[in-house]
């Protein structure tokens, strides 16, 4: 994994997007399209650990990060076409699409570390895995069905033209709602032994990682990490955590 500056891992980076101080509350379809690639389930972390212990494989062929996003989008669209009603009624099936086509292009552990910030190091390995799985579960329960309404004309991917050897990239895209409203969606990616992987997404200039880190951090400070995980496991929306108090455990 490419090593990131400590300031980013601790949540002190100043390059979080133009609207980093604002709370992103976007329509479900925008959230579903933008965040599907930043969520993961716990078993993937175990797979990553096994891969790290295995003999090093040949580096993947060079490709532009925008191509990675474009390919994942086309694969999801192909799977959705002709089955949208089924996916709309069964969000769990949408989650399987994300697992199959999008998840390979996500640095799941880094995304979770960035969301938890300083609390990632304080959490046990078991808590870390539970948090990743619970966060993924909450997002898919609340927004997964909206992905079934995603169509090719809703997303425009702006091509990148990076030199071989580049290790960090921002892939600019634009999501257009059915009412014509447009939202800029930028994927922050870095090169890993498995190719380009995303670790954050900015919607209209707002970093979702930073926004959720603020929401979770306040509640973890008050209650501890286990109650926060349990609330996510119950299907509570991540941003709702910021609006509920509780005694520290």
Secondary structure, DSSP 8 states (H G I E B T S, - for coil): -----HHHHTT--S-S-TTTTS-----HHHHHHHHGGG---THHHHHHHHHHHS----------HHHHHHHHHHHHHHHHTT-HHHHHH-HHHHHHHIIIIIGGGB-HHHHHHHHHTHHHHHS-HHHHHHHHHHHHHHHHHHHGGGGGG--GGGEEE------TT--EEEEEEEEE-TTS-EEEEEEEEEEETTEEEEEEEEETTEEHHHHHHHHHHHHHHHH-HHHHHHHHHTT--GGGGGG------
